[in-house]
Amino acid sequence: MAQEIIVYSTPFCGPCDKLKQYLAKNGVQFIAKDLMMDEEAADHIDSLGIRSSPVLEVDGRAYAGAQLSPESLAGILGLKAI
């Protein structure tokens, strides 16, 4: 079953780029939303009480901060840790 995966990021954000590279390296398809350009996306993340980027949303569940370590991502996405 395909998951809906969205990465909410901001420009010039090293951790955001690292997350997107990790997903791409593992063949995970995702939608990228720029929190500086997409007001609706920014409002959504703000409504979740998250004040930093990146944010990974998988099937409606948001992950941020320490939840985005490679080990955690592997578990969230059902990947082998690399």
N, CA, C and O atoms as a GROMACS GRO file, in nm:
protein
  328
    1MET      N    1   0.084  -0.118   0.000
    1MET     CA    2   0.000   0.000   0.000
    1MET      C    3   0.089   0.125   0.000
    1MET      O    4   0.176   0.139   0.086
    2ALA      N    5   0.066   0.212  -0.094
    2ALA     CA    6   0.147   0.333  -0.106
    2ALA      C    7   0.114   0.431   0.006
    2ALA      O    8  -0.002   0.449   0.044
    3GLN      N    9   0.219   0.492   0.056
    3GLN     CA   10   0.202   0.592   0.160
    3GLN      C   11   0.206   0.730   0.097
    3GLN      O   12   0.275   0.751  -0.003
    4GLU      N   13   0.132   0.825   0.156
    4GLU     CA   14   0.146   0.964   0.115
    4GLU      C   15   0.252   1.027   0.204
    4GLU      O   16   0.236   1.034   0.326
    5ILE      N   17   0.359   1.072   0.142
    5ILE     CA   18   0.473   1.126   0.216
    5ILE      C   19   0.497   1.269   0.169
    5ILE      O   20   0.515   1.295   0.050
    6ILE      N   21   0.498   1.360   0.266
    6ILE     CA   22   0.520   1.501   0.237
    6ILE      C   23   0.635   1.550   0.324
    6ILE      O   24   0.641   1.522   0.443
    7VAL      N   25   0.729   1.624   0.260
    7VAL     CA   26   0.837   1.688   0.333
    7VAL      C   27   0.809   1.838   0.332
    7VAL      O   28   0.799   1.900   0.227
    8TYR      N   29   0.796   1.894   0.451
    8TYR     CA   30   0.780   2.038   0.467
    8TYR      C   31   0.917   2.093   0.501
    8TYR      O   32   0.978   2.052   0.599
    9SER      N   33   0.965   2.188   0.420
    9SER     CA   34   1.100   2.238   0.439
    9SER      C   35   1.106   2.388   0.413
    9SER      O   36   1.009   2.450   0.370
   10THR      N   37   1.223   2.444   0.439
   10THR     CA   38   1.249   2.584   0.412
   10THR      C   39   1.378   2.595   0.330
   10THR      O   40   1.462   2.505   0.334
   11PRO      N   41   1.393   2.704   0.256
   11PRO     CA   42   1.514   2.722   0.177
   11PRO      C   43   1.639   2.732   0.266
   11PRO      O   44   1.632   2.778   0.380
   12PHE      N   45   1.751   2.688   0.214
   12PHE     CA   46   1.880   2.697   0.282
   12PHE      C   47   1.882   2.622   0.415
   12PHE      O   48   1.953   2.661   0.508
   13CYS      N   49   1.805   2.516   0.424
   13CYS     CA   50   1.794   2.436   0.546
   13CYS      C   51   1.872   2.307   0.524
   13CYS      O   52   1.828   2.219   0.449
   14GLY      N   53   1.987   2.295   0.589
   14GLY     CA   54   2.069   2.175   0.576
   14GLY      C   55   1.996   2.047   0.615
   14GLY      O   56   1.998   1.951   0.538
   15PRO      N   57   1.931   2.043   0.733
   15PRO     CA   58   1.857   1.923   0.769
   15PRO      C   59   1.745   1.888   0.671
   15PRO      O   60   1.716   1.771   0.649
   16CYS      N   61   1.683   1.990   0.612
   16CYS     CA   62   1.577   1.966   0.513
   16CYS      C   63   1.635   1.896   0.391
   16CYS      O   64   1.580   1.798   0.341
   17ASP      N   65   1.749   1.948   0.343
   17ASP     CA   66   1.814   1.888   0.227
   17ASP      C   67   1.858   1.746   0.258
   17ASP      O   68   1.845   1.656   0.175
   18LYS      N   69   1.911   1.725   0.378
   18LYS     CA   70   1.957   1.593   0.419
   18LYS      C   71   1.841   1.492   0.420
   18LYS      O   72   1.856   1.379   0.376
   19LEU      N   73   1.725   1.535   0.470
   19LEU     CA   74   1.607   1.448   0.472
   19LEU      C   75   1.565   1.411   0.331
   19LEU      O   76   1.540   1.294   0.303
   20LYS      N   77   1.557   1.509   0.243
   20LYS     CA   78   1.515   1.483   0.105
   20LYS      C   79   1.615   1.390   0.035
   20LYS      O   80   1.575   1.302  -0.041
   21GLN      N   81   1.744   1.410   0.061
   21GLN     CA   82   1.846   1.322   0.002
   21GLN      C   83   1.831   1.180   0.055
   21GLN      O   84   1.845   1.084  -0.022
   22TYR      N   85   1.805   1.165   0.183
   22TYR     CA   86   1.786   1.032   0.243
   22TYR      C   87   1.668   0.961   0.176
   22TYR      O   88   1.679   0.844   0.140
   23LEU      N   89   1.558   1.031   0.160
   23LEU     CA   90   1.441   0.971   0.099
   23LEU      C   91   1.470   0.932  -0.046
   23LEU      O   92   1.434   0.822  -0.089
   24ALA      N   93   1.533   1.021  -0.121
   24ALA     CA   94   1.565   0.993  -0.261
   24ALA      C   95   1.659   0.873  -0.272
   24ALA      O   96   1.641   0.787  -0.357
   25LYS      N   97   1.760   0.868  -0.186
   25LYS     CA   98   1.858   0.759  -0.187
   25LYS      C   99   1.790   0.624  -0.162
   25LYS      O  100   1.834   0.521  -0.213
   26ASN      N  101   1.684   0.626  -0.084
   26ASN     CA  102   1.612   0.503  -0.050
   26ASN      C  103   1.491   0.477  -0.140
   26ASN      O  104   1.412   0.387  -0.113
   27GLY      N  105   1.479   0.555  -0.246
   27GLY     CA  106   1.372   0.533  -0.342
   27GLY      C  107   1.233   0.566  -0.291
   27GLY      O  108   1.134   0.514  -0.341
   28VAL      N  109   1.227   0.654  -0.192
   28VAL     CA  110   1.098   0.694  -0.134
   28VAL      C  111   1.045   0.816  -0.209
   28VAL      O  112   1.108   0.921  -0.210
   29GLN      N  113   0.930   0.801  -0.271
   29GLN     CA  114   0.870   0.913  -0.342
   29GLN      C  115   0.798   1.002  -0.241
   29GLN      O  116   0.730   0.955  -0.150
   30PHE      N  117   0.815   1.132  -0.259
   30PHE     CA  118   0.756   1.228  -0.166
   30PHE      C  119   0.720   1.356  -0.239
   30PHE      O  120   0.768   1.385  -0.348
   31ILE      N  121   0.633   1.431  -0.175
   31ILE     CA  122   0.596   1.565  -0.220
   31ILE      C  123   0.670   1.663  -0.132
   31ILE      O  124   0.669   1.649  -0.009
   32ALA      N  125   0.735   1.762  -0.192
   32ALA     CA  126   0.806   1.865  -0.115
   32ALA      C  127   0.721   1.992  -0.112
   32ALA      O  128   0.671   2.038  -0.215
   33LYS      N  129   0.706   2.047   0.008
   33LYS     CA  130   0.633   2.173   0.023
   33LYS      C  131   0.723   2.273   0.095
   33LYS      O  132   0.778   2.244   0.201
   34ASP      N  133   0.738   2.391   0.035
   34ASP     CA  134   0.821   2.498   0.088
   34ASP      C  135   0.738   2.582   0.184
   34ASP      O  136   0.642   2.648   0.145
   35LEU      N  137   0.777   2.580   0.310
   35LEU     CA  138   0.701   2.652   0.412
   35LEU      C  139   0.708   2.804   0.397
   35LEU      O  140   0.625   2.876   0.453
   36MET      N  141   0.806   2.853   0.321
   36MET     CA  142   0.816   2.997   0.299
   36MET      C  143   0.725   3.044   0.184
   36MET      O  144   0.684   3.160   0.180
   37MET      N  145   0.694   2.952   0.093
   37MET     CA  146   0.615   2.989  -0.025
   37MET      C  147   0.471   2.939  -0.021
   37MET      O  148   0.385   2.991  -0.091
   38ASP      N  149   0.446   2.839   0.060
   38ASP     CA  150   0.313   2.775   0.064
   38ASP      C  151   0.247   2.808   0.198
   38ASP      O  152   0.271   2.741   0.299
   39GLU      N  153   0.163   2.911   0.197
   39GLU     CA  154   0.100   2.958   0.320
   39GLU      C  155   0.011   2.851   0.384
   39GLU      O  156   0.006   2.839   0.506
   40GLU      N  157  -0.058   2.775   0.302
   40GLU     CA  158  -0.144   2.669   0.353
   40GLU      C  159  -0.060   2.562   0.426
   40GLU      O  160  -0.100   2.513   0.532
   41ALA      N  161   0.053   2.527   0.368
   41ALA     CA  162   0.142   2.429   0.432
   41ALA      C  163   0.196   2.484   0.563
   41ALA      O  164   0.201   2.412   0.663
   42ALA      N  165   0.236   2.611   0.563
   42ALA     CA  166   0.289   2.673   0.685
   42ALA      C  167   0.182   2.676   0.794
   42ALA      O  168   0.211   2.650   0.910
   43ASP      N  169   0.060   2.709   0.757
   43ASP     CA  170  -0.050   2.712   0.854
   43ASP      C  171  -0.075   2.572   0.911
   43ASP      O  172  -0.102   2.556   1.030
   44HIS      N  173  -0.066   2.471   0.825
   44HIS     CA  174  -0.088   2.332   0.868
   44HIS      C  175   0.017   2.293   0.972
   44HIS      O  176  -0.018   2.239   1.077
   45ILE      N  177   0.143   2.318   0.945
   45ILE     CA  178   0.251   2.282   1.038
   45ILE      C  179   0.237   2.363   1.167
   45ILE      O  180   0.259   2.310   1.276
   46ASP      N  181   0.202   2.490   1.155
   46ASP     CA  182   0.181   2.575   1.273
   46ASP      C  183   0.068   2.519   1.359
   46ASP      O  184   0.076   2.521   1.482
   47SER      N  185  -0.038   2.470   1.295
   47SER     CA  186  -0.152   2.416   1.370
   47SER      C  187  -0.114   2.290   1.448
   47SER      O  188  -0.182   2.254   1.544
   48LEU      N  189  -0.008   2.223   1.406
   48LEU     CA  190   0.040   2.104   1.477
   48LEU      C  191   0.133   2.140   1.593
   48LEU      O  192   0.174   2.053   1.670
   49GLY      N  193   0.164   2.269   1.605
   49GLY     CA  194   0.252   2.314   1.713
   49GLY      C  195   0.399   2.292   1.684
   49GLY      O  196   0.482   2.297   1.775
   50ILE      N  197   0.432   2.267   1.560
   50ILE     CA  198   0.572   2.244   1.521
   50ILE      C  199   0.629   2.377   1.475
   50ILE      O  200   0.569   2.447   1.393
   51ARG      N  201   0.746   2.411   1.528
   51ARG     CA  202   0.807   2.540   1.499
   51ARG      C  203   0.943   2.529   1.432
   51ARG      O  204   1.019   2.626   1.430
   52SER      N  205   0.973   2.414   1.376
   52SER     CA  206   1.102   2.397   1.310
   52SER      C  207   1.084   2.313   1.184
   52SER      O  208   0.981   2.249   1.166
   53SER      N  209   1.183   2.315   1.100
   53SER     CA  210   1.180   2.232   0.980
   53SER      C  211   1.309   2.152   0.976
   53SER      O  212   1.410   2.194   1.033
   54PRO      N  213   1.307   2.039   0.911
   54PRO     CA  214   1.199   1.985   0.830
   54PRO      C  215   1.094   1.912   0.912
   54PRO      O  216   1.114   1.880   1.029
   55VAL      N  217   0.982   1.889   0.847
   55VAL     CA  218   0.875   1.806   0.904
   55VAL      C  219   0.843   1.701   0.798
   55VAL      O  220   0.826   1.733   0.681
   56LEU      N  221   0.834   1.578   0.842
   56LEU     CA  222   0.796   1.468   0.753
   56LEU      C  223   0.656   1.425   0.792
   56LEU      O  224   0.629   1.397   0.909
   57GLU      N  225   0.568   1.420   0.695
   57GLU     CA  226   0.432   1.373   0.721
   57GLU      C  227   0.409   1.246   0.641
   57GLU      O  228   0.423   1.244   0.519
   58VAL      N  229   0.374   1.140   0.710
   58VAL     CA  230   0.348   1.010   0.648
   58VAL      C  231   0.204   0.972   0.680
   58VAL      O  232   0.168   0.948   0.795
   59ASP      N  233   0.123   0.967   0.575
   59ASP     CA  234  -0.019   0.932   0.590
   59ASP      C  235  -0.087   1.013   0.701
   59ASP      O  236  -0.165   0.959   0.780
   60GLY      N  237  -0.056   1.144   0.705
   60GLY     CA  238  -0.123   1.233   0.799
   60GLY      C  239  -0.057   1.245   0.935
   60GLY      O  240  -0.102   1.325   1.018
   61ARG      N  241   0.048   1.167   0.962
   61ARG     CA  242   0.116   1.174   1.091
   61ARG      C  243   0.248   1.249   1.072
   61ARG      O  244   0.328   1.215   0.984
   62ALA      N  245   0.271   1.351   1.154
   62ALA     CA  246   0.388   1.437   1.140
   62ALA      C  247   0.501   1.394   1.232
   62ALA      O  248   0.480   1.354   1.347
   63TYR      N  249   0.622   1.404   1.180
   63TYR     CA  250   0.745   1.374   1.253
   63TYR      C  251   0.841   1.490   1.236
   63TYR      O  252   0.853   1.548   1.128
   64ALA      N  253   0.911   1.525   1.346
   64ALA     CA  254   1.005   1.637   1.341
   64ALA      C  255   1.118   1.613   1.441
   64ALA      O  256   1.111   1.523   1.525
   65GLY      N  257   1.220   1.695   1.431
   65GLY     CA  258   1.329   1.690   1.527
   65GLY      C  259   1.400   1.556   1.532
   65GLY      O  260   1.438   1.501   1.428
   66ALA      N  261   1.418   1.504   1.653
   66ALA     CA  262   1.492   1.379   1.674
   66ALA      C  263   1.423   1.260   1.608
   66ALA      O  264   1.486   1.157   1.586
   67GLN      N  265   1.295   1.273   1.577
   67GLN     CA  266   1.222   1.164   1.511
   67GLN      C  267   1.272   1.142   1.368
   67GLN      O  268   1.236   1.042   1.305
   68LEU      N  269   1.354   1.234   1.317
   68LEU     CA  270   1.401   1.226   1.180
   68LEU      C  271   1.542   1.170   1.167
   68LEU      O  272   1.607   1.190   1.064
   69SER      N  273   1.591   1.102   1.269
   69SER     CA  274   1.722   1.037   1.259
   69SER      C  275   1.710   0.923   1.157
   69SER      O  276   1.601   0.871   1.137
   70PRO      N  277   1.821   0.883   1.094
   70PRO     CA  278   1.813   0.773   0.997
   70PRO      C  279   1.751   0.647   1.055
   70PRO      O  280   1.676   0.578   0.987
   71GLU      N  281   1.782   0.616   1.180
   71GLU     CA  282   1.727   0.496   1.243
   71GLU      C  283   1.576   0.508   1.260
   71GLU      O  284   1.502   0.413   1.232
   72SER      N  285   1.531   0.624   1.304
   72SER     CA  286   1.387   0.645   1.321
   72SER      C  287   1.315   0.644   1.186
   72SER      O  288   1.208   0.586   1.173
   73LEU      N  289   1.376   0.709   1.087
   73LEU     CA  290   1.316   0.712   0.954
   73LEU      C  291   1.299   0.572   0.898
   73LEU      O  292   1.197   0.540   0.837
   74ALA      N  293   1.400   0.490   0.917
   74ALA     CA  294   1.392   0.352   0.867
   74ALA      C  295   1.270   0.281   0.925
   74ALA      O  296   1.198   0.210   0.854
   75GLY      N  297   1.247   0.299   1.055
   75GLY     CA  298   1.131   0.237   1.119
   75GLY      C  299   1.000   0.296   1.072
   75GLY      O  300   0.904   0.223   1.046
   76ILE      N  301   0.994   0.427   1.060
   76ILE     CA  302   0.873   0.495   1.016
   76ILE      C  303   0.834   0.451   0.875
   76ILE      O  304   0.717   0.428   0.846
   77LEU      N  305   0.935   0.440   0.789
   77LEU     CA  306   0.909   0.412   0.649
   77LEU      C  307   0.922   0.264   0.611
   77LEU      O  308   0.900   0.226   0.496
   78GLY      N  309   0.958   0.182   0.708
   78GLY     CA  310   0.973   0.039   0.681
   78GLY      C  311   1.094   0.007   0.595
   78GLY      O  312   1.089  -0.085   0.513
   79LEU      N  313   1.203   0.083   0.613
   79LEU     CA  314   1.326   0.064   0.536
   79LEU      C  315   1.432  -0.005   0.622
   79LEU      O  316   1.423  -0.006   0.745
   80LYS      N  317   1.530  -0.061   0.555
   80LYS     CA  318   1.647  -0.110   0.626
   80LYS      C  319   1.735   0.011   0.657
   80LYS      O  320   1.756   0.095   0.570
   81ALA      N  321   1.786   0.020   0.778
   81ALA     CA  322   1.875   0.131   0.815
   81ALA      C  323   2.003   0.120   0.734
   81ALA      O  324   2.062   0.012   0.721
   82ILE      N  325   2.047   0.235   0.678
   82ILE     CA  326   2.172   0.236   0.603
   82ILE      C  327   2.266   0.339   0.657
   82ILE      O  328   2.377   0.354   0.606
   0.00000   0.00000   0.00000
